[in-house]
Amino acid sequence: MYMLESKGGAIACMFLSLFFLGTWPALLTMLERRGRLPQHTYLDYSITNFLAALLIAFTLGGIGKGTHDQPNFLVQLAQDNWPSVLFAMGGGLFLSLGNLSCQYAFAFVGLSVTEVITASITVVIGTTLNYFLDDKINKAEILFPGVGCFLIAVFLGSAVHSSNAADNKAKLSNFTGDYKNGDTSLKDGDIVKSKDLEGGSSSADNVEAGTAVFLMELEEKRAIKVFGKSTLIGLFLTFFAGLCFSMFSPAFNIATNDQWNTLRKGVPHLTVYTAFFYFSVSCFVIAMILNITFLYHPVLNLPKSSFKAYLADSDGRVWAMLAGLLCGFGNGLQFMGGQAAGYAAADAVQVSFITSIRKRI
């Protein structure tokens, strides 16, 4: 089993995780804006996310000869370590609910604001919990001023969302009264043949991002319709996701270090690879149950679908699967870095979401 012990290696893992965890939300948002149902996208995402965990467990977790305190992945599966397994699976539950909530929040609040708020809540709560679980190995005078900055970011992000919502409402009200109640049908004179909804431009036409025409065209094409819905829906989903994200890392920390002494004497702690496997199993099962349910009983007025329709929907599947791989490897690298350098420090990886900033819409 490969064990990461150096601080330099831990930093390298966390920086690589920055890229992976900062990229996958943009891919999910892109697919939703192109009209792909979020249930279809998340099912594809969940499959490759789980495959990434399996790959990490069977390769890095099985390299070389294990010891009594650090057994290989397959050896540890047969050991009596269920208290730690349950903590790992609890962490996977929190992550799955958080990611799923984020997918819907992106449509209501926007990618940049959603990630700033959720990442900030994660750092404020999760880092504080991990600091004490890690027996205060990180320097408080460095760690907590940063936590304070993220707390400020929570309030600023909420204010930005309120400002954006009011701004968009004013633009649409001034442009036409036809969209106040969620009516998104465009008049002939208002249709813009733009193919690039991210930049609002094509070879034939140019639409400035953030304008009323841009907003209406985006609403026409996207899967989750947001016109006529309360802005509080987006904030609720965002804060719920942030609370979920703040709990999965402390749960994983307890699973691998057993700070509460729940394991029987002589039973080794879960290795990061075994814990990540159980963590990902839970995340995968919850995601599959919820999204298959949402196919037939959708939320937020999304159209009904079916498992057959999901299998036939190959448009954008590659991007969704890539997002799952990026998130899976990103989480694995974050946990590897956390085991070596402390999970409170590894929580700083959550600032990667801020690098996902997109143009405001």
C-alpha positions in Angstrom: 0.0 0.0 0.0 1.3 3.4 -0.9 1.5 5.8 2.1 1.9 9.5 1.6 3.9 10.8 4.5 5.8 13.9 3.4 4.4 17.4 3.7 5.7 18.1 0.1 3.7 15.2 -1.3 0.6 16.3 0.6 0.9 19.8 -0.8 1.3 18.4 -4.3 -1.8 16.3 -3.9 -3.9 19.3 -2.6 -2.7 21.5 -5.5 -3.6 18.8 -8.0 -7.0 18.4 -6.3 -7.5 22.2 -6.7 -7.6 21.7 -10.4 -9.9 18.7 -10.4 -12.4 20.0 -7.8 -12.4 23.4 -9.5 -13.4 22.1 -12.9 -16.2 19.6 -12.5 -18.9 22.1 -11.4 -18.4 24.1 -14.6 -19.0 21.0 -16.7 -22.3 20.2 -14.9 -23.4 23.8 -15.4 -22.5 23.7 -19.0 -24.7 20.6 -19.6 -27.6 22.1 -17.7 -27.5 25.2 -19.8 -27.4 23.2 -23.0 -30.7 21.6 -21.9 -29.6 18.2 -20.6 -31.7 17.0 -17.7 -29.8 17.1 -14.4 -31.0 13.6 -13.5 -29.3 12.2 -16.6 -26.1 14.2 -16.0 -25.8 13.2 -12.3 -26.3 9.5 -13.0 -23.4 9.6 -15.5 -21.4 11.6 -13.1 -22.0 9.2 -10.2 -20.9 6.2 -12.2 -17.4 7.5 -13.1 -17.1 9.1 -9.7 -17.4 5.7 -8.1 -15.1 4.1 -10.7 -12.4 6.7 -9.7 -12.6 5.5 -6.1 -12.4 1.9 -7.1 -9.3 2.6 -9.2 -7.6 4.4 -6.3 -8.5 1.7 -3.8 -7.3 -1.2 -5.9 -4.1 0.4 -7.1 -2.7 2.7 -4.5 -4.4 0.8 -1.7 -3.0 -2.5 -2.9 0.6 -1.6 -3.9 3.3 -3.5 -2.0 3.0 -5.4 1.3 0.9 -4.1 4.0 1.5 -4.1 7.8 -0.7 -4.8 10.8 -1.2 -1.1 11.3 -1.5 -0.3 7.6 -3.1 -3.3 5.9 -3.7 -3.4 2.2 -7.2 -2.5 0.9 -8.5 -6.1 0.3 -7.2 -7.3 3.7 -8.9 -4.5 5.6 -12.3 -5.2 3.9 -12.5 -8.4 6.0 -11.7 -6.7 9.4 -14.1 -5.8 12.1 -14.0 -2.0 11.6 -17.7 -1.2 11.2 -17.8 1.8 13.5 -15.2 3.6 11.3 -16.9 2.3 8.1 -20.2 3.9 9.2 -18.4 7.3 9.7 -16.9 7.0 6.2 -20.3 6.1 4.7 -21.9 9.0 6.6 -19.3 11.3 5.0 -20.3 9.9 1.6 -23.9 10.6 2.3 -23.2 14.3 3.1 -21.1 14.7 0.0 -23.7 13.1 -2.3 -26.5 15.4 -0.9 -24.3 18.4 -1.1 -23.2 17.8 -4.7 -26.8 17.1 -5.8 -28.1 20.3 -4.1 -25.3 22.2 -5.8 -26.3 21.0 -9.2 -29.7 22.6 -8.8 -28.4 25.7 -7.0 -26.1 26.5 -10.0 -29.2 27.3 -12.1 -30.8 29.6 -9.5 -27.8 31.3 -7.9 -25.1 31.0 -10.6 -21.9 29.0 -10.6 -19.6 31.6 -9.1 -21.9 32.7 -6.2 -22.9 29.1 -5.3 -19.4 27.9 -5.1 -18.2 30.9 -3.1 -20.9 30.5 -0.5 -20.7 26.7 -0.2 -16.9 26.7 -0.1 -16.9 29.4 2.5 -19.4 27.5 4.7 -17.3 24.4 4.3 -14.1 26.1 5.4 -15.8 28.0 8.4 -17.5 24.9 9.9 -15.4 22.0 8.4 -12.0 23.5 9.1 -12.9 24.4 12.7 -14.1 20.8 13.4 -11.1 19.3 11.7 -8.7 21.6 13.6 -9.9 20.1 16.9 -10.1 16.5 15.5 -6.5 16.8 14.2 -5.4 17.7 17.8 -4.6 21.3 16.7 -1.6 20.3 14.6 -2.1 23.3 12.3 -1.2 26.8 13.5 -4.4 28.6 14.7 -2.9 32.0 14.1 -2.6 31.2 10.4 -5.7 29.0 10.0 -8.4 31.0 11.7 -7.8 34.4 10.2 -8.5 32.7 6.9 -11.6 31.1 8.3 -12.8 34.6 9.3 -12.3 35.8 5.8 -14.4 32.9 4.5 -17.1 33.8 7.0 -17.2 37.3 5.5 -17.4 35.7 2.0 -20.6 33.9 3.0 -22.4 37.2 3.7 -20.9 38.9 0.7 -21.9 36.0 -1.6 -25.5 36.2 -0.3 -25.6 39.9 -1.0 -24.3 39.4 -4.5 -27.0 36.9 -5.2 -29.7 39.3 -4.0 -28.2 42.0 -6.1 -28.1 39.8 -9.2 -31.7 38.7 -8.7 -32.9 42.3 -8.4 -30.8 43.3 -11.4 -32.1 40.5 -13.6 -35.7 41.3 -12.6 -35.3 44.9 -13.5 -33.8 44.1 -16.9 -36.7 41.7 -17.7 -39.3 44.1 -16.5 -37.9 46.9 -18.7 -37.6 44.7 -21.7 -41.1 43.1 -21.7 -43.8 42.1 -19.3 -44.3 38.7 -20.9 -41.7 37.0 -18.6 -42.8 38.1 -15.2 -44.8 34.9 -14.6 -42.4 32.5 -16.1 -43.5 32.8 -19.7 -40.3 32.4 -21.7 -41.7 32.3 -25.3 -39.8 34.8 -27.5 -41.4 37.2 -29.9 -40.2 37.1 -33.5 -38.3 40.4 -33.1 -36.6 39.2 -29.9 -35.1 36.0 -31.2 -31.4 35.9 -31.3 -29.6 33.1 -33.1 -26.8 32.7 -30.6 -25.2 29.3 -30.2 -22.8 30.1 -27.5 -24.8 30.8 -24.4 -21.7 31.1 -22.2 -20.3 34.0 -24.3 -23.5 35.0 -25.9 -22.1 35.1 -29.4 -22.1 33.2 -32.7 -20.8 33.8 -36.2 -24.1 35.5 -37.1 -25.1 37.5 -34.0 -23.7 39.0 -30.9 -25.6 39.1 -27.6 -24.0 40.8 -24.6 -23.9 38.5 -21.6 -26.3 39.6 -18.9 -28.8 41.4 -21.1 -32.5 40.6 -21.1 -32.3 38.9 -24.5 -29.4 36.8 -23.3 -31.3 35.8 -20.1 -34.4 34.9 -22.1 -32.5 32.8 -24.6 -30.7 31.0 -21.8 -34.0 30.3 -20.1 -35.4 28.9 -23.4 -32.6 26.4 -23.8 -31.6 25.4 -20.2 -33.1 22.3 -18.4 -34.0 24.0 -15.1 -36.4 26.9 -15.6 -35.8 29.6 -13.1 -38.0 32.5 -14.3 -41.0 33.1 -11.9 -39.4 31.1 -9.1 -38.4 32.5 -5.7 -34.7 33.5 -5.3 -34.9 31.9 -1.8 -34.9 28.5 -3.5 -31.4 29.0 -4.7 -30.1 30.3 -1.4 -31.7 27.5 0.5 -30.1 24.9 -1.8 -26.8 26.7 -1.5 -26.7 26.9 2.2 -27.9 23.3 2.6 -25.1 22.2 0.2 -22.6 24.2 2.2 -23.7 22.5 5.5 -23.4 19.1 3.9 -19.9 19.8 2.5 -18.8 21.0 5.9 -19.6 17.6 7.5 -18.1 15.1 5.0 -14.5 15.9 5.8 -14.8 15.7 9.6 -16.7 12.4 9.2 -13.9 11.0 7.0 -11.3 12.3 9.5 -13.0 10.3 12.3 -13.2 7.2 10.0 -9.5 7.2 9.4 -8.2 8.3 12.8 -10.8 7.0 15.3 -10.6 9.9 17.7 -13.6 8.6 19.6 -12.0 5.2 20.2 -14.9 3.2 18.6 -12.8 0.4 17.3 -12.0 -2.7 19.4 -8.5 -3.0 20.8 -6.0 -4.3 18.2 -8.2 -3.4 15.2 -6.2 -1.0 12.9 -7.6 2.3 11.8 -9.1 2.5 8.3 -6.5 3.5 5.7 -7.4 6.4 3.6 -8.0 4.1 0.6 -10.4 1.8 2.5 -12.3 4.7 4.0 -12.5 6.4 0.6 -13.9 3.2 -0.9 -16.7 3.0 1.7 -17.2 6.8 1.4 -17.7 6.5 -2.3 -20.0 3.4 -2.1 -22.4 5.4 0.1 -22.1 8.5 -2.2 -22.9 6.3 -5.2 -25.8 4.5 -3.7 -27.5 7.7 -2.4 -27.0 9.4 -5.8 -28.4 6.5 -7.8 -31.5 6.1 -5.5 -32.3 9.9 -5.5 -31.7 10.4 -9.2 -33.6 7.4 -10.4 -36.4 8.6 -8.2 -36.2 12.1 -9.8 -36.5 10.5 -13.2 -40.0 9.6 -12.5 -40.8 12.1 -9.8 -38.8 15.2 -10.8 -38.5 18.3 -8.6 -38.7 22.0 -9.5 -41.1 21.4 -12.3 -38.6 19.5 -14.4 -40.1 17.2 -17.1 -40.5 13.5 -16.3 -38.1 11.1 -17.7 -37.4 7.3 -17.5 -34.4 5.0 -17.2 -34.8 4.1 -20.9 -34.8 7.8 -21.9 -31.6 8.2 -19.7 -29.8 5.4 -21.5 -30.8 6.9 -24.9 -29.6 10.4 -23.9 -25.9 10.3 -25.0 -25.7 14.0 -25.7 -23.2 15.4 -23.2 -22.6 12.0 -21.6 -18.8 12.2 -22.1 -18.7 15.6 -20.3 -20.8 14.3 -17.4 -18.5 11.3 -17.0 -15.4 13.5 -17.2 -16.9 15.6 -14.3 -17.4 12.4 -12.2 -13.8 11.4 -12.8 -12.4 14.8 -11.9 -14.5 14.9 -8.7 -13.6 11.4 -7.7 -9.8 11.8 -8.2 -10.0 15.3 -6.6 -11.6 14.0 -3.5 -9.2 11.1 -3.3 -6.2 13.4 -3.6 -7.7 15.8 -1.0 -8.1 12.9 1.5 -4.6 11.7 0.8 -3.2 15.1 1.5 -5.4 15.5 4.6 -4.1 12.3 6.1 -0.5 13.5 5.7 -0.8 17.2 6.5 -4.0 17.4 8.6 -7.6 17.6 7.4 -8.0 21.2 8.5 -5.3 22.2 6.0 -6.8 20.0 3.3 -10.1 21.8 3.7 -8.4 24.7 2.1 -8.9 22.8 -1.2 -12.5 24.0 -1.1 -11.3 27.5 -2.2 -10.8 25.8 -5.5 -14.4 26.4 -6.2 -13.7 30.1 -6.3 -11.5 29.5 -9.4 -14.7 28.3 -11.2 -16.0 31.9 -11.4 -18.0 32.5 -14.6 -19.6 35.6 -16.0 -22.6 36.7 -14.0 -26.0 36.0 -15.6 
